[in-house]
C-alpha cells in the first residue's frame, strides 16, 4: 500500500502500458490492478450473430437436458 501511495503515477503508467499490478498489504495479495478492457459500444447485427454462433452450446444439449428434466440425482 505504501508503494502505491508513494508511486501512484508509476503504477498508473505501468497499468496503461498493459501490466498487471498486484496490490499487497503486509505481503498478502489483496487485489489486482489491471488495464481496463477495450470494448466497442456498438456491434453490428451480423457480427453479433457470428459471435453468438461461435459461443453456442452443443446442439444436442437441449435434447440431453430435456431427457434429464424432472429426474433426481438418485435417478441419474
FIKOLZA-1660 file (N, C-alpha, C; in steps of 0.1 Angstrom, whole numbers, plus 5000, padded with zeros to 4 digits):
% residues 76
   i   px   py   pz ch aa at
   1 5008 4988 5000  A  X  N
   1 5000 5000 5000  A  X CA
   1 5009 5013 5000  A  X  C
   2 5020 5012 5008  A  X  N
   2 5028 5024 5009  A  X CA
   2 5034 5027 4995  A  X  C
   3 5038 5017 4988  A  X  N
   3 5044 5020 4974  A  X CA
   3 5033 5025 4965  A  X  C
   4 5021 5020 4966  A  X  N
   4 5010 5026 4958  A  X CA
   4 5008 5040 4961  A  X  C
   5 5008 5044 4973  A  X  N
   5 5006 5058 4977  A  X CA
   5 5017 5067 4972  A  X  C
   6 5030 5061 4974  A  X  N
   6 5041 5070 4971  A  X CA
   6 5044 5070 4956  A  X  C
   7 5040 5059 4949  A  X  N
   7 5043 5058 4934  A  X CA
   7 5031 5056 4925  A  X  C
   8 5020 5063 4929  A  X  N
   8 5008 5062 4922  A  X CA
   8 5009 5064 4907  A  X  C
   9 5016 5075 4903  A  X  N
   9 5018 5078 4889  A  X CA
   9 5025 5067 4881  A  X  C
  10 5035 5061 4888  A  X  N
  10 5043 5050 4882  A  X CA
  10 5034 5037 4880  A  X  C
  11 5026 5035 4890  A  X  N
  11 5017 5023 4889  A  X CA
  11 5007 5025 4878  A  X  C
  12 5001 5037 4877  A  X  N
  12 4992 5040 4866  A  X CA
  12 4999 5039 4852  A  X  C
  13 5011 5044 4851  A  X  N
  13 5018 5043 4839  A  X CA
  13 5020 5028 4835  A  X  C
  14 5024 5020 4845  A  X  N
  14 5026 5006 4842  A  X CA
  14 5013 4999 4838  A  X  C
  15 5002 5002 4844  A  X  N
  15 4989 4996 4840  A  X CA
  15 4985 5001 4826  A  X  C
  16 4987 5013 4823  A  X  N
  16 4985 5019 4810  A  X CA
  16 4993 5011 4799  A  X  C
  17 5005 5007 4803  A  X  N
  17 5014 5000 4794  A  X CA
  17 5010 4985 4792  A  X  C
  18 4999 4981 4800  A  X  N
  18 4994 4968 4798  A  X CA
  18 4999 4958 4810  A  X  C
  19 5006 4963 4820  A  X  N
  19 5010 4955 4831  A  X CA
  19 4999 4952 4841  A  X  C
  20 4999 4941 4847  A  X  N
  20 4990 4938 4858  A  X CA
  20 4998 4941 4871  A  X  C
  21 4993 4948 4880  A  X  N
  21 5000 4952 4893  A  X CA
  21 4992 4945 4904  A  X  C
  22 4999 4938 4913  A  X  N
  22 4993 4931 4924  A  X CA
  22 4994 4940 4937  A  X  C
  23 4983 4944 4943  A  X  N
  23 4983 4952 4955  A  X CA
  23 4984 4943 4967  A  X  C
  24 4994 4945 4975  A  X  N
  24 4995 4937 4987  A  X CA
  24 4995 4945 5000  A  X  C
  25 4991 4939 5011  A  X  N
  25 4991 4945 5024  A  X CA
  25 4998 4935 5033  A  X  C
  26 5009 4940 5038  A  X  N
  26 5018 4931 5047  A  X CA
  26 5021 4918 5040  A  X  C
  27 5024 4919 5027  A  X  N
  27 5028 4907 5019  A  X CA
  27 5017 4898 5014  A  X  C
  28 5004 4901 5017  A  X  N
  28 4993 4893 5013  A  X CA
  28 4986 4900 5001  A  X  C
  29 4985 4893 4990  A  X  N
  29 4979 4898 4978  A  X CA
  29 4964 4901 4981  A  X  C
  30 4960 4914 4978  A  X  N
  30 4946 4919 4981  A  X CA
  30 4938 4921 4969  A  X  C
  31 4945 4926 4958  A  X  N
  31 4938 4930 4946  A  X CA
  31 4947 4930 4935  A  X  C
  32 4942 4929 4923  A  X  N
  32 4949 4931 4910  A  X CA
  32 4945 4944 4904  A  X  C
  33 4954 4952 4900  A  X  N
  33 4951 4964 4892  A  X CA
  33 4955 4961 4878  A  X  C
  34 4945 4961 4869  A  X  N
  34 4947 4956 4856  A  X CA
  34 4942 4967 4846  A  X  C
  35 4947 4966 4834  A  X  N
  35 4942 4976 4824  A  X CA
  35 4927 4973 4821  A  X  C
  36 4920 4984 4819  A  X  N
  36 4906 4983 4816  A  X CA
  36 4905 4977 4802  A  X  C
  37 4896 4968 4800  A  X  N
  37 4894 4962 4787  A  X CA
  37 4888 4972 4777  A  X  C
  38 4892 4971 4765  A  X  N
  38 4887 4980 4754  A  X CA
  38 4874 4973 4749  A  X  C
  39 4863 4980 4749  A  X  N
  39 4851 4975 4744  A  X CA
  39 4845 4984 4734  A  X  C
  40 4839 4979 4724  A  X  N
  40 4831 4987 4714  A  X CA
  40 4817 4990 4720  A  X  C
  41 4812 5001 4718  A  X  N
  41 4799 5004 4723  A  X CA
  41 4788 4999 4715  A  X  C
  42 4791 4996 4702  A  X  N
  42 4781 4991 4693  A  X CA
  42 4786 4980 4685  A  X  C
  43 4778 4970 4683  A  X  N
  43 4782 4958 4675  A  X CA
  43 4772 4956 4664  A  X  C
  44 4776 4954 4652  A  X  N
  44 4766 4952 4641  A  X CA
  44 4759 4938 4643  A  X  C
  45 4747 4938 4638  A  X  N
  45 4739 4925 4639  A  X CA
  45 4746 4913 4633  A  X  C
  46 4753 4915 4622  A  X  N
  46 4760 4904 4616  A  X CA
  46 4771 4899 4625  A  X  C
  47 4779 4908 4630  A  X  N
  47 4790 4904 4639  A  X CA
  47 4784 4897 4652  A  X  C
  48 4774 4902 4657  A  X  N
  48 4768 4896 4669  A  X CA
  48 4763 4882 4666  A  X  C
  49 4756 4880 4655  A  X  N
  49 4752 4866 4651  A  X CA
  49 4764 4857 4650  A  X  C
  50 4774 4861 4643  A  X  N
  50 4786 4853 4642  A  X CA
  50 4792 4849 4655  A  X  C
  51 4794 4860 4664  A  X  N
  51 4799 4857 4677  A  X CA
  51 4791 4848 4685  A  X  C
  52 4778 4849 4685  A  X  N
  52 4769 4840 4692  A  X CA
  52 4769 4826 4687  A  X  C
  53 4771 4825 4674  A  X  N
  53 4772 4811 4668  A  X CA
  53 4784 4804 4672  A  X  C
  54 4795 4812 4674  A  X  N
  54 4808 4806 4678  A  X CA
  54 4807 4802 4693  A  X  C
  55 4799 4808 4701  A  X  N
  55 4798 4805 4715  A  X CA
  55 4786 4797 4719  A  X  C
  56 4778 4792 4709  A  X  N
  56 4766 4785 4711  A  X CA
  56 4769 4771 4718  A  X  C
  57 4760 4766 4726  A  X  N
  57 4762 4753 4732  A  X CA
  57 4761 4742 4722  A  X  C
  58 4765 4731 4726  A  X  N
  58 4764 4719 4718  A  X CA
  58 4749 4717 4714  A  X  C
  59 4747 4715 4701  A  X  N
  59 4733 4714 4696  A  X CA
  59 4725 4703 4703  A  X  C
  60 4732 4692 4707  A  X  N
  60 4725 4681 4714  A  X CA
  60 4722 4684 4728  A  X  C
  61 4727 4695 4734  A  X  N
  61 4725 4698 4748  A  X CA
  61 4710 4699 4752  A  X  C
  62 4702 4706 4743  A  X  N
  62 4688 4707 4746  A  X CA
  62 4681 4694 4748  A  X  C
  63 4684 4685 4739  A  X  N
  63 4677 4671 4740  A  X CA
  63 4682 4664 4752  A  X  C
  64 4695 4665 4756  A  X  N
  64 4700 4659 4768  A  X CA
  64 4693 4665 4780  A  X  C
  65 4692 4678 4781  A  X  N
  65 4686 4684 4792  A  X CA
  65 4671 4681 4793  A  X  C
  66 4664 4680 4782  A  X  N
  66 4650 4676 4782  A  X CA
  66 4648 4662 4787  A  X  C
  67 4658 4653 4783  A  X  N
  67 4657 4639 4788  A  X CA
  67 4659 4638 4803  A  X  C
  68 4668 4647 4808  A  X  N
  68 4671 4647 4823  A  X CA
  68 4661 4654 4831  A  X  C
  69 4653 4663 4825  A  X  N
  69 4644 4672 4833  A  X CA
  69 4635 4663 4841  A  X  C
  70 4634 4667 4854  A  X  N
  70 4625 4661 4863  A  X CA
  70 4631 4649 4870  A  X  C
  71 4643 4645 4866  A  X  N
  71 4649 4634 4873  A  X CA
  71 4657 4639 4885  A  X  C
  72 4658 4631 4895  A  X  N
  72 4666 4635 4907  A  X CA
  72 4680 4629 4905  A  X  C
  73 4689 4633 4914  A  X  N
  73 4703 4628 4913  A  X CA
  73 4703 4613 4915  A  X  C
  74 4694 4608 4924  A  X  N
  74 4694 4593 4926  A  X CA
  74 4690 4586 4913  A  X  C
  75 4681 4592 4905  A  X  N
  75 4677 4585 4893  A  X CA
  75 4687 4586 4882  A  X  C
  76 4696 4596 4883  A  X  N
  76 4707 4598 4873  A  X CA
  76 4717 4587 4875  A  X  C
% end
